[in-house]
């Protein structure tokens, strides 16, 4: 991009990041931000994360932004197979933080989701629901045990716990997210 366009992007980024900086200051939390302006956006974001070694990378995604046509020089699966840190990508769809649904089968991705949900619960007062899907009704009790223990391990023992026995993870998420 040209210098004028880069400056516009930099100013917009600074404007969008200011509320996050204020929240971090209010909680005495360390926050360091950086910006990547490039035509190879995915690859450059991942490369910047490798250089700076962050704990978490949060990326916004909005269809009306200049960077919405981001592309990768290499296949995205190749770029994301060994990420340098945790990544959280948020697409702005009229984000409502009053209710948060975390689907889990365990593992680090679910743990990151739980951590983010816990932060949103603390900062925005969100009602958190946890969803675990089992293959059939005979597995419901084991699913409830898993979800209770997982919620406790993640510090979300007060969250609503939902065990779906349909075996269809995507439909369960869609159904529960629609109710949330």
C-alpha positions in Angstrom: 0.0 0.0 0.0 1.0 3.6 -0.6 2.3 5.9 2.2 -1.0 7.8 2.5 -3.0 4.5 2.7 -0.6 3.2 5.4 -1.0 6.3 7.4 -4.9 6.0 7.2 -4.6 2.4 8.3 -2.3 3.3 11.2 -4.6 6.1 12.4 -7.7 3.8 12.2 -5.8 1.0 14.1 -4.7 3.5 16.8 -8.4 4.7 17.1 -9.7 1.1 17.4 -7.0 0.0 19.9 -7.5 2.9 22.3 -10.5 1.4 24.2 -8.5 -1.8 24.7 -5.6 0.1 26.1 -7.9 1.9 28.5 -9.4 -1.5 29.7 -5.9 -2.9 30.2 -4.8 0.2 32.2 -7.9 -0.2 34.4 -6.9 -3.7 35.3 -3.2 -3.0 35.5 -2.6 -5.5 32.7 0.3 -5.4 30.4 -0.7 -4.8 26.8 1.6 -4.3 23.9 0.2 -3.7 20.4 1.8 -3.7 17.0 0.5 -3.3 13.5 1.4 -5.2 10.3 0.7 -3.4 7.0 1.4 -5.7 4.0 -0.1 -7.3 0.9 0.8 -10.7 2.4 -1.2 -10.2 5.5 -1.6 -13.6 7.0 2.0 -14.6 6.5 3.3 -11.3 7.8 1.1 -11.5 10.9 2.4 -14.9 11.7 6.0 -13.8 11.0 5.5 -10.8 13.2 4.2 -13.1 16.0 7.3 -15.3 15.6 9.6 -12.3 16.0 7.8 -10.7 18.9 6.7 -13.9 20.8 3.4 -12.7 22.2 1.2 -14.7 24.6 -1.9 -14.0 22.5 -2.6 -12.5 19.1 -6.1 -11.0 18.7 -7.1 -10.2 15.2 -10.3 -8.3 14.2 -12.0 -9.2 10.9 -14.5 -6.9 9.4 -15.8 -6.9 5.8 -15.7 -3.2 5.4 -12.1 -2.7 6.3 -9.3 -2.0 3.9 -7.6 -5.3 4.9 -10.7 -7.5 4.3 -9.2 -8.9 1.1 -6.3 -10.4 3.0 -4.6 -13.3 1.2 -1.9 -15.7 1.9 1.1 -16.4 -0.4 1.2 -20.0 0.8 -1.9 -22.2 1.6 -3.5 -21.1 4.9 -3.2 -24.6 6.4 0.5 -24.5 5.9 0.8 -21.1 7.6 -1.4 -22.1 10.5 0.1 -25.6 11.1 2.6 -24.3 13.6 1.4 -21.0 15.0 3.9 -19.1 17.2 1.3 -18.2 19.8 -2.4 -18.5 20.6 -4.5 -16.6 18.0 -8.0 -15.3 18.6 -9.8 -14.0 15.4 -13.0 -12.1 15.9 -15.3 -11.2 13.0 -17.5 -8.3 13.8 -21.1 -9.4 13.4 -22.7 -7.0 15.8 -20.8 -8.6 18.7 -23.0 -9.0 21.8 -20.9 -9.8 24.8 -23.8 -10.4 27.2 -23.8 -14.2 26.5 -20.8 -16.4 25.5 -20.9 -20.0 24.4 -17.8 -22.2 24.6 -18.0 -25.5 22.9 -15.5 -28.0 24.2 -14.1 -31.5 23.7 -11.1 -30.6 25.7 -7.7 -29.5 24.4 -5.7 -26.2 24.1 -8.2 -24.5 21.7 -11.0 -25.0 24.1 -8.8 -23.9 27.0 -8.1 -20.6 25.1 -11.9 -20.2 24.5 -12.5 -20.7 28.2 -9.9 -18.2 29.2 -11.3 -15.6 26.8 -14.9 -16.4 28.0 -13.7 -15.9 31.6 -12.2 -12.6 30.8 -15.4 -11.4 29.0 -17.4 -12.6 32.0 -15.3 -10.6 34.3 -15.0 -7.4 32.2 -18.4 -7.3 30.5 -20.5 -9.4 32.9 -21.3 -12.0 30.3 -23.3 -15.1 31.1 -21.1 -18.1 30.0 -22.5 -21.4 28.8 -20.4 -24.5 28.1 -21.3 -27.0 25.5 -20.1 -30.6 25.2 -21.5 -32.9 22.5 -21.6 -36.7 22.9 -22.5 -39.3 20.3 -25.7 -40.7 21.8 -27.9 -40.6 25.0 -25.9 -43.5 26.5 -22.9 -41.2 26.8 -24.7 -38.3 28.4 -23.7 -39.1 32.0 -20.0 -39.4 31.0 -20.4 -36.1 29.1 -21.8 -34.4 32.1 -19.0 -35.6 34.3 -16.4 -34.5 31.7 -18.0 -31.0 31.4 -18.3 -30.5 35.2 -14.6 -31.4 35.7 -13.5 -29.3 32.7 -15.5 -26.3 33.9 -13.9 -26.6 37.3 -10.4 -26.9 35.8 -11.0 -23.8 33.7 -12.4 -21.6 36.5 -15.9 -21.6 35.0 -17.7 -23.8 37.6 -20.6 -21.2 37.7 -21.2 -21.4 34.0 -24.3 -23.1 32.6 -23.3 -26.6 31.4 -25.0 -28.1 28.4 -24.5 -31.7 27.2 -26.0 -32.4 23.8 -26.4 -36.1 22.9 -27.1 -35.7 19.2 -23.6 -36.4 18.1 -23.8 -33.4 15.7 -21.3 -30.8 16.9 -22.0 -28.2 14.3 -25.8 -28.4 14.7 -25.5 -28.3 18.5 -23.3 -25.2 18.4 -25.7 -23.5 15.9 -28.7 -24.4 18.0 -27.2 -23.2 21.3 -25.6 -20.1 19.9 -29.0 -19.2 18.5 -30.5 -19.5 21.9 -27.6 -17.5 23.4 
